[in-house]
Amino acid sequence: MALIRHPKDFFAGLLFIAFGIAALVIGSNYALGTAARMGPGYFPRILGILLICLGSALALRALKLNGPPVPAFKWRPLVIVLGSVTVFGMIVNYAGVALSTLFLIVASSAASHEFRWRESLVAGAALAALAVGVFVIGLKLQLPIWPAIF
């Protein structure tokens, strides 16, 4: 590890490389096509190659530049965010898109040490309105906007 001077960038680069390799492996099952007539495997392969190049540049850069160490892993934010997304998925059909999205934003915001109720409620209301506009009105998904009791 003495060669790695910027561990955050190094591990981010390795993650990009891993996703790029995964995109290449998954995309190899689809027809490539040509640049003029792209097949379903064209975009995943190009994206995979770009991710590998970007990850390699980032990892190599981390060997030259100094940076802070990787901070200790924090379980609380991970559990709160994943839990709120899971609860959102379970209640969206019953509570409606508006209230479910509001809950999701406020609950996920609680994972931060900079959490403020007023800001979370305002952001939640704005994103709930956007979600209703995009998914229910725009895309015409068959989801209730409000709970059935309203």
Helices and strands as residue ranges (DSSP letters): H 7-27, H 42-62, H 75-109, H 117-131, I 132-138
